[in-house]
Every structure is written in structure tokens, then in C-alpha cells.
Amino acid sequence: MTAGSLKTRMRIAAAAFAVAMGVTSFATGAAQAATMTMNIAFKGASQRAVWQEVVDAFKKAHPDVDVKVSFIDEEAYKVQLPGWLSTVAPDIVNWHNGERMAYYARRGLFEDLSGDWKKNGWDGMYASTKESSTYNGKQYAAPTVYYSWGLFYRKDLFQKAGITEEPKTWDQLMDACKKLKAAGVTPFAVGGRDAWTLAGWFDYLDLRLNGNAFHQQLMAGNVPYTDPRVKKVYLAWKQLLDDKDFIDNSLSYDLDAAQPFLFQGKAAMMLMGTFITGGFPANVKPEMGYFQFPIIDPKVPTAEDGPVESLHIPAKAKNKADAHAFLAFVETPEMGAKLAQGLGSLSANSKSPEPDDPISKIGFQILSNTKGGIAQFYDRDMTKEMADEGMKGMQQFVSDPSKLDSILAQLEQTRKRIYKK
């Protein structure tokens, strides 16, 4: 029996005694204390359903705990979360790792979970996501799922262009681009109207050229945008733009409008997260492959984007004992796999069974085996204001690469203003 369950049983026994003695106000307080409240953000019916299954399984294992769950649409959730955390907080919330977690940890609004990490063996099972769960040396997040980023590609178009294997190096990728263009196929589809899709390109070029340690320093506002290492990232990107490796007028398409280039065979590749696989048409799915973003500098430890979803106990939670018990229940290989399947993601637990879906399996292997760290994605690793300005700068760059120096100078002024460094 967990400590949380024992405490709850003692409260119920005490309440029963109080009722017998006529102390009804004590009984009311005990009933409230035995309730655990959860606020869960979700997108779509399947996500809500899997969370409900997990809650039902917990209630079956802990029949003495009364769980009350509020399901909130993800966009509304983002707006409401700060209010909950600073006033009447639920006992459990779901959120994101990285800067988004650190924002609340810094303000004392999330409970320190370092003890849970040690006690429950999470250091081993969640080794690859521990860094992004940590703020100031302490863990404030319990990771649940994440998803891989990489290059989706059309196997039939590669074959048509005479590309016999997936590119593993930058030179091999450039060679593949030349062969595709010679076969009348645009190498990359990108929906630049959604600025975050461009941020994926920045992340991977920076991670491959400069590594995750530098990338995180840049995300934290500690590196000038005029630093030559930042410019090197944009110059590698400029090579692709100059070579016409992206679809024309990419800034006029959002992600939904850009994907048909891939589906109709007009473009061969797309850099994107594995969450898009659910939207692949049945006739195209067998032709879709997926590979790790190629190595540019073999001396740089290989890092990946793997945005992590997580559970947290608010600092102002009323029933922390049962909340800790819930985290221990959910953070297991089996529950990780269950959540991943229902949420259309990958289990962050390295001991979870590998998924059956071929692309999910590749993504799981990439993230489980990475040695250079896992980044949370550009706008999750950085403060919102700087991320918004940075992505606006990426759109300006794609529109006119010749303005690179002035764009970086402007971003540097913004960095100084926001971070006061």
C-alpha cells in the first residue's frame, strides 16, 4: 500500500469516528481531503479517452481515492493554466518540459519532484528527458510522452531519382537533392506560413553544426545573434534556398497546405514531427519512409528535437500525497506505452515496449539512443517573446536571404532588450 493510500484510509476512519461523535464539520473536511483533482489538456476524442482509461485504472488500484478530472481543450488550457496555478490549484496538471516548465518552476508554482525521481527509479527509465525536466538542479516534471522529429520521404520518388539509401550525412543529402531535381521533383515541402515549421529547420541545423549545449545557451539568451556560429546555421540554410531545394512560395503555405506536395509526389521530403503520420492518406502511407536528420559535423554529439509532454503537481495543490501516488502509478513502461498509443506519440519511458507502427518505431529508436541530448523545440526552449521574434526573423530570411545580416542585427537588439544581457 502506498503512503498516500494509507493516509487516505486513516482520514476516512477518522471521519467515520467523527460522524459517530456528531462532529460533522470534521467529516466534511476529511471528504474533501480524500479527493484528488486533475486538469488535463487534450486534442481530440482519442486523447481524452486514453486519459480517462488511465484515471479509471488508477481508481481501480486506489479505490479509496476519489478522482475528479476536468478535460480542457488545449488552446483554452494554455490561457487558463497560470490562473489555476496561482489561485485554487488542482492536484495534477499536464504541461510541457523545457522552458515552459521552468517558467512556472522559477516562480515557485510547481512542486519539486526530485524525491519521486530517486524513489521511483525514473533516473534510468527517463534518462534522456531528465535534463528537460530539470530547473536549477531539481526535477519539476514527470515525463509521459514525446515525439520524434526527422525527415519524412517518399520511397517511390527516391527510387525514381536513383537514390538507393537514406542520406546519413549532409553531403549525401545534398547529392539526393540534386538527383531529385534532375528527376523533376522538388526535394523539400515546407509550410513556412506556420513559422514554427521553419523553426524545425533552424533547430536541426544548429544542433548538427553547434550541438545541444550551444543551442540551449542560445535559447537561454546567453549568446548574441551576431555570433559567427549563429550565422553559420543560416548560411547552411541559405545553401538550400539558393539551390532551390524548397517548394516555391513556401511562405504562402501552412502545414496542412504543404503536405499535399508530398502526397501528390511533387516534393520528396518534409522535416516534421511524427505526430503528422495520422493524416497520411491510405494510398500514400505505404510509400512513406522516415530517417534521422543527417550528420553535418561528426565531431558534434548527435542531439534531437523531442518535445516532451509531462505531468506536474502544482505547489498550491491540496492533496499532494495522492498526487505523488498517481505519478508513481502512471510513470511505468506499460502506462507510458498506453498513453503514447492514445496520444499519437512515443513513450518517454525507455523501458516501454517499442511501438508497432514502422515510423513510430524508428522515432522511438532515434530518441532512445541519442547521446547528445534532447531539445524541446525552438518555441518551447525559449521565452515566448524571443521565440516569436526569432521565428518572424526566419520568415524574413526565407523571403530574402540577402538580408541575413540586418535580420541577425535586429534579433540581437531584441535579445538585449528581452534578456537585458
C-alpha positions as CSV (number, residue, x, y, z in Angstrom):
1,M,0.0,0.0,0.0
2,T,1.4,3.5,-0.8
3,A,1.8,6.2,1.8
4,G,-0.9,8.1,0.0
5,S,-3.4,5.3,0.3
6,L,-2.6,4.7,4.0
7,K,-3.1,8.3,4.8
8,T,-6.4,8.4,2.9
9,R,-7.7,5.2,4.8
10,M,-6.7,6.9,8.1
11,R,-8.6,10.0,7.1
12,I,-11.7,8.0,6.2
13,A,-11.5,6.1,9.5
14,A,-11.1,9.3,11.5
15,A,-14.1,10.8,9.6
16,A,-16.3,7.8,10.4
17,F,-15.4,8.2,14.1
18,A,-16.1,11.9,13.9
19,V,-19.5,11.3,12.3
20,A,-20.4,8.8,15.1
21,M,-19.5,11.5,17.6
22,G,-21.6,14.1,15.8
23,V,-18.6,16.2,14.6
24,T,-20.0,16.7,11.1
25,S,-17.7,19.6,10.1
26,F,-14.6,17.4,10.6
27,A,-16.2,14.7,8.4
28,T,-16.8,17.2,5.6
29,G,-13.2,18.3,5.7
30,A,-12.0,14.7,5.5
31,A,-14.2,14.0,2.5
32,Q,-12.7,17.0,0.7
33,A,-9.1,15.9,1.6
34,A,-9.7,12.5,0.1
35,T,-10.5,14.0,-3.4
36,M,-7.7,14.3,-6.0
37,T,-8.4,16.9,-8.7
38,M,-6.8,16.9,-12.2
39,N,-6.9,19.3,-15.1
40,I,-5.9,17.7,-18.4
41,A,-5.4,19.4,-21.7
42,F,-6.4,17.4,-24.8
43,K,-6.8,17.5,-28.5
44,G,-9.5,15.2,-30.0
45,A,-11.6,12.4,-28.6
46,S,-8.9,9.7,-28.7
47,Q,-6.6,11.8,-26.4
48,R,-9.4,12.4,-23.9
49,A,-10.4,8.7,-24.0
50,V,-6.9,7.4,-23.2
51,W,-6.5,9.8,-20.2
52,Q,-9.9,8.6,-18.9
53,E,-8.7,5.0,-19.2
54,V,-5.5,5.8,-17.2
55,V,-7.6,7.6,-14.5
56,D,-10.0,4.6,-14.3
57,A,-7.1,2.2,-13.9
58,F,-5.7,4.3,-11.1
59,K,-9.1,4.4,-9.4
60,K,-9.3,0.6,-9.6
61,A,-5.9,0.3,-8.0
62,H,-6.7,3.0,-5.4
63,P,-10.5,2.6,-4.7
64,D,-10.1,4.9,-1.6
65,V,-9.2,7.9,-3.8
66,D,-11.9,10.0,-5.3
67,V,-10.5,11.4,-8.6
68,K,-12.2,14.4,-10.3
69,V,-10.9,15.1,-13.8
70,S,-11.6,18.3,-15.8
71,F,-10.8,17.9,-19.6
72,I,-10.0,21.2,-21.3
73,D,-9.3,22.0,-24.9
74,E,-5.5,22.6,-25.4
75,E,-5.7,26.2,-26.6
76,A,-8.1,27.2,-23.8
77,Y,-5.9,25.3,-21.3
78,K,-2.8,27.4,-22.2
79,V,-4.7,30.6,-21.3
80,Q,-6.2,29.3,-18.1
81,L,-3.2,27.4,-16.6
82,P,-1.5,30.5,-15.0
83,G,-4.7,31.4,-13.1
84,W,-5.1,27.9,-11.7
85,L,-1.5,27.6,-10.5
86,S,-1.6,31.0,-8.7
87,T,-5.1,30.6,-7.1
88,V,-7.0,27.4,-6.4
89,A,-4.8,24.8,-7.9
90,P,-5.7,21.3,-8.9
91,D,-3.6,18.4,-7.6
92,I,-2.3,17.3,-11.1
93,V,-1.8,19.2,-14.3
94,N,-0.3,18.2,-17.6
95,W,2.1,20.6,-19.4
96,H,5.4,20.6,-21.3
97,N,9.1,20.2,-20.4
98,G,11.9,22.7,-21.1
99,E,11.4,26.5,-20.7
100,R,7.6,26.1,-20.5
101,M,8.1,24.0,-17.3
102,A,10.9,26.2,-16.0
103,Y,8.7,29.3,-16.3
104,Y,6.4,28.0,-13.5
105,A,9.2,26.3,-11.5
106,R,11.1,29.6,-11.4
107,R,8.0,31.3,-9.9
108,G,7.5,28.6,-7.2
109,L,4.3,27.3,-8.8
110,F,5.4,23.7,-9.4
111,E,6.2,21.1,-6.7
112,D,9.8,19.8,-6.6
113,L,9.6,16.1,-7.8
114,S,13.3,15.3,-7.3
115,G,12.4,12.8,-4.5
116,D,9.9,11.0,-6.8
117,W,12.7,10.6,-9.5
118,K,15.0,9.0,-6.9
119,K,12.4,6.8,-5.2
120,N,10.7,5.5,-8.4
121,G,13.8,4.8,-10.5
122,W,13.0,7.5,-13.1
123,D,16.7,8.4,-13.5
124,G,17.1,5.2,-15.5
125,M,13.7,5.0,-17.3
126,Y,13.6,8.7,-18.2
127,A,17.4,9.4,-18.6
128,S,17.0,11.1,-22.0
129,T,14.4,13.5,-20.7
130,K,15.8,14.3,-17.3
131,E,17.6,17.4,-18.5
132,S,14.5,19.0,-19.9
133,S,12.6,18.0,-16.7
134,T,15.2,19.9,-14.5
135,Y,15.3,23.5,-13.4
136,N,18.1,24.8,-11.2
137,G,19.3,21.3,-10.4
138,K,15.8,19.9,-9.3
139,Q,13.2,18.0,-11.3
140,Y,9.7,19.5,-11.6
141,A,8.2,17.3,-14.3
142,A,7.2,13.7,-14.7
143,P,7.6,13.0,-18.5
144,T,4.8,11.0,-20.2
145,V,5.3,11.1,-24.0
146,Y,7.4,12.8,-26.6
147,Y,7.6,12.7,-30.4
148,S,10.5,12.5,-32.8
149,W,11.4,15.0,-35.5
150,G,13.1,13.8,-38.7
151,L,12.8,13.7,-42.5
152,F,9.7,12.0,-44.0
153,Y,10.3,10.9,-47.5
154,R,8.6,9.2,-50.5
155,K,10.4,5.9,-51.1
156,D,9.0,5.7,-54.6
157,L,10.4,9.1,-55.6
158,F,13.8,8.3,-54.1
159,Q,13.7,5.1,-56.3
160,K,12.7,7.1,-59.4
161,A,15.6,9.5,-58.8
162,G,18.1,6.7,-58.4
163,I,18.7,7.3,-54.6
164,T,19.5,3.9,-53.2
165,E,19.7,4.6,-49.5
166,E,18.6,7.1,-46.9
167,P,21.1,10.0,-46.6
168,K,23.2,9.8,-43.4
169,T,25.5,12.8,-44.0
170,W,25.0,16.3,-45.3
171,D,26.9,15.5,-48.5
172,Q,24.6,12.5,-49.1
173,L,21.6,14.7,-48.5
174,M,22.9,17.4,-51.0
175,D,23.5,14.6,-53.6
176,A,20.0,13.3,-53.1
177,C,18.6,16.8,-53.7
178,K,20.5,17.1,-57.0
179,K,19.2,13.7,-58.2
180,L,15.6,14.6,-57.2
181,K,15.7,17.9,-59.1
182,A,17.1,16.2,-62.1
183,A,14.1,13.8,-62.0
184,G,11.8,16.8,-61.9
185,V,10.9,16.5,-58.1
186,T,11.3,19.3,-55.6
187,P,13.4,18.0,-52.6
188,F,11.5,19.6,-49.7
189,A,8.0,20.6,-48.9
190,V,7.7,23.2,-46.2
191,G,4.8,25.3,-44.9
192,G,6.5,28.5,-43.9
193,R,3.4,30.4,-43.3
194,D,3.4,28.5,-40.0
195,A,6.6,30.0,-38.7
196,W,7.2,27.1,-36.3
197,T,7.8,24.7,-39.2
198,L,10.8,26.9,-40.2
199,A,12.0,26.7,-36.5
200,G,12.4,23.0,-37.0
201,W,15.0,23.7,-39.7
202,F,16.8,26.2,-37.5
203,D,16.9,23.7,-34.6
204,Y,18.3,20.8,-36.6
205,L,20.9,22.9,-38.5
206,D,22.1,24.4,-35.1
207,L,22.0,21.0,-33.3
208,R,24.1,19.4,-36.1
209,L,26.6,22.3,-36.5
210,N,27.0,23.5,-32.9
211,G,25.5,20.9,-30.6
212,N,22.8,21.0,-27.9
213,A,24.9,22.7,-25.3
214,F,25.4,25.7,-27.5
215,H,21.8,25.5,-28.7
216,Q,20.5,25.7,-25.1
217,Q,22.8,28.7,-24.4
218,L,21.3,30.4,-27.4
219,M,17.8,29.5,-26.3
220,A,18.5,30.9,-22.8
221,G,19.5,34.3,-24.3
222,N,23.2,33.9,-23.4
223,V,24.6,34.1,-27.0
224,P,24.5,37.1,-29.3
225,Y,22.7,36.6,-32.6
226,T,25.6,38.2,-34.3
227,D,27.8,35.3,-33.1
228,P,29.5,33.6,-36.1
229,R,28.1,30.2,-35.0
230,V,24.6,31.5,-35.4
231,K,25.4,32.9,-38.8
232,K,26.9,29.6,-39.8
233,V,23.4,28.0,-39.2
234,Y,21.8,30.4,-41.6
235,L,24.5,30.1,-44.2
236,A,23.8,26.3,-44.3
237,W,20.1,27.0,-44.7
238,K,20.9,29.6,-47.4
239,Q,22.7,26.9,-49.4
240,L,19.3,25.0,-49.6
241,L,17.4,28.2,-50.6
242,D,19.9,29.2,-53.2
243,D,19.8,25.7,-54.7
244,K,16.0,25.8,-54.9
245,D,15.6,22.8,-52.7
246,F,12.3,24.0,-51.2
247,I,8.9,24.4,-52.9
248,D,8.3,27.8,-54.5
249,N,6.5,30.4,-52.4
250,S,6.8,28.3,-49.2
251,L,5.7,31.2,-47.0
252,S,2.2,31.1,-48.6
253,Y,1.5,27.6,-47.3
254,D,0.7,26.4,-43.8
255,L,1.4,22.8,-42.8
256,D,-1.9,21.5,-44.0
257,A,-1.5,23.1,-47.4
258,A,2.1,22.0,-47.8
259,Q,1.6,18.3,-47.1
260,P,-0.3,17.6,-50.4
261,F,3.0,18.4,-52.2
262,L,4.3,15.2,-50.5
263,F,1.1,13.2,-51.0
264,Q,0.9,14.1,-54.7
265,G,4.5,13.3,-55.4
266,K,5.5,16.9,-56.2
267,A,8.0,17.1,-53.3
268,A,10.0,14.2,-51.9
269,M,10.8,15.1,-48.3
270,M,9.5,17.1,-45.3
271,L,11.2,17.9,-42.0
272,M,8.4,17.3,-39.4
273,G,7.4,15.6,-36.2
274,T,5.9,12.1,-36.1
275,F,2.6,13.5,-35.0
276,I,1.6,14.1,-38.7
277,T,1.5,10.3,-39.5
278,G,-2.2,10.0,-38.6
279,G,-3.1,12.3,-41.5
280,F,-1.3,10.2,-44.2
281,P,-3.8,9.1,-46.9
282,A,-4.1,5.3,-47.1
283,N,-2.8,5.1,-50.7
284,V,0.4,7.1,-49.7
285,K,1.2,5.6,-46.3
286,P,3.0,2.5,-47.7
287,E,5.3,4.8,-49.7
288,M,6.3,7.0,-46.7
289,G,9.7,6.5,-45.0
290,Y,11.4,8.3,-42.2
291,F,15.0,8.9,-41.3
292,Q,17.2,10.8,-38.8
293,F,18.3,14.3,-39.8
294,P,21.7,13.7,-41.4
295,I,25.0,14.4,-39.6
296,I,26.8,17.6,-40.7
297,D,29.8,17.6,-38.4
298,P,30.7,14.1,-37.0
299,K,32.6,15.7,-34.0
300,V,29.3,17.2,-32.7
301,P,27.4,14.9,-30.4
302,T,24.1,14.0,-32.1
303,A,21.1,15.7,-30.5
304,E,17.4,15.6,-31.4
305,D,14.3,17.6,-31.1
306,G,11.9,15.5,-28.9
307,P,9.2,17.8,-27.3
308,V,8.2,16.2,-24.1
309,E,4.7,16.2,-22.5
310,S,4.7,15.9,-18.8
311,L,2.7,15.8,-15.5
312,H,3.2,18.2,-12.6
313,I,2.0,18.8,-9.1
314,P,1.2,22.5,-8.5
315,A,2.8,23.9,-5.4
316,K,-0.6,25.0,-4.1
317,A,-2.2,21.5,-4.6
318,K,-4.3,20.4,-1.7
319,N,-3.9,16.6,-1.9
320,K,-0.2,16.1,-2.7
321,A,0.0,12.6,-1.1
322,D,-2.4,11.1,-3.6
323,A,-0.9,13.2,-6.4
324,H,2.5,11.7,-5.8
325,A,0.8,8.2,-5.8
326,F,-0.8,9.0,-9.2
327,L,2.6,10.0,-10.7
328,A,4.2,6.7,-9.4
329,F,1.3,4.8,-11.0
330,V,1.5,6.5,-14.4
331,E,5.3,6.7,-14.8
332,T,5.7,3.0,-15.7
333,P,6.7,1.3,-19.0
334,E,3.2,-0.1,-19.5
335,M,1.4,3.1,-18.8
336,G,3.9,5.0,-21.0
337,A,3.1,2.7,-23.9
338,K,-0.7,3.0,-23.4
339,L,-0.6,6.8,-23.3
340,A,1.7,7.0,-26.3
341,Q,-0.6,5.0,-28.4
342,G,-3.7,7.0,-27.4
343,L,-1.9,10.4,-27.8
344,G,-0.3,9.6,-31.1
345,S,3.2,10.0,-29.6
346,L,6.1,7.9,-28.3
347,S,6.5,6.8,-24.7
348,A,9.2,8.9,-22.9
349,N,9.9,5.7,-20.8
350,S,12.9,4.0,-22.4
351,K,11.7,0.6,-20.9
352,S,8.3,0.8,-22.7
353,P,7.8,-1.8,-25.5
354,E,8.6,-0.4,-28.9
355,P,5.5,0.7,-30.9
356,D,4.2,-1.4,-33.8
357,D,3.9,1.4,-36.3
358,P,7.1,1.4,-38.5
359,I,7.7,5.2,-38.4
360,S,6.9,5.4,-34.7
361,K,9.4,2.6,-34.2
362,I,12.2,4.5,-36.0
363,G,11.4,7.6,-34.0
364,F,11.4,5.7,-30.7
365,Q,14.9,4.2,-31.6
366,I,16.3,7.6,-32.6
367,L,15.2,9.3,-29.3
368,S,16.0,6.3,-27.0
369,N,19.6,6.1,-28.4
370,T,20.5,9.8,-28.7
371,K,23.7,10.7,-26.8
372,G,23.9,14.4,-27.5
373,G,20.7,15.4,-25.6
374,I,17.1,16.1,-26.5
375,A,15.9,19.6,-27.2
376,Q,12.3,20.7,-26.6
377,F,11.9,22.6,-29.9
378,Y,12.6,26.3,-30.6
379,D,9.5,27.8,-29.1
380,R,9.4,25.5,-26.0
381,D,13.1,26.0,-25.1
382,M,12.9,29.8,-25.3
383,T,10.8,32.6,-23.8
384,K,7.7,33.3,-25.9
385,E,8.5,36.9,-26.8
386,M,12.0,36.0,-28.1
387,A,10.7,32.9,-29.9
388,D,8.0,34.9,-31.7
389,E,10.6,37.5,-32.9
390,G,13.1,34.7,-33.9
391,M,10.5,32.9,-36.0
392,K,9.4,36.2,-37.6
393,G,13.1,36.7,-38.5
394,M,13.2,33.2,-40.1
395,Q,10.3,34.1,-42.3
396,Q,12.0,37.3,-43.3
397,F,15.2,35.3,-44.1
398,V,13.3,32.8,-46.3
399,S,11.7,35.7,-48.1
400,D,15.0,37.4,-48.8
401,P,18.2,35.6,-47.7
402,S,20.3,38.6,-48.8
403,K,19.0,40.5,-45.7
404,L,20.6,38.0,-43.3
405,D,23.0,40.4,-41.6
406,S,20.3,43.0,-40.9
407,I,17.9,40.3,-39.6
408,L,20.5,39.0,-37.2
409,A,21.4,42.5,-36.0
410,Q,17.7,43.2,-35.3
411,L,17.4,39.9,-33.4
412,E,20.4,40.8,-31.3
413,Q,18.8,44.1,-30.4
414,T,15.7,42.2,-29.4
415,R,17.8,39.7,-27.3
416,K,19.4,42.5,-25.4
417,R,16.0,44.2,-24.7
418,I,14.3,40.9,-23.5
419,Y,17.2,39.3,-21.6
420,K,19.0,42.5,-20.5
421,K,22.3,40.8,-21.3
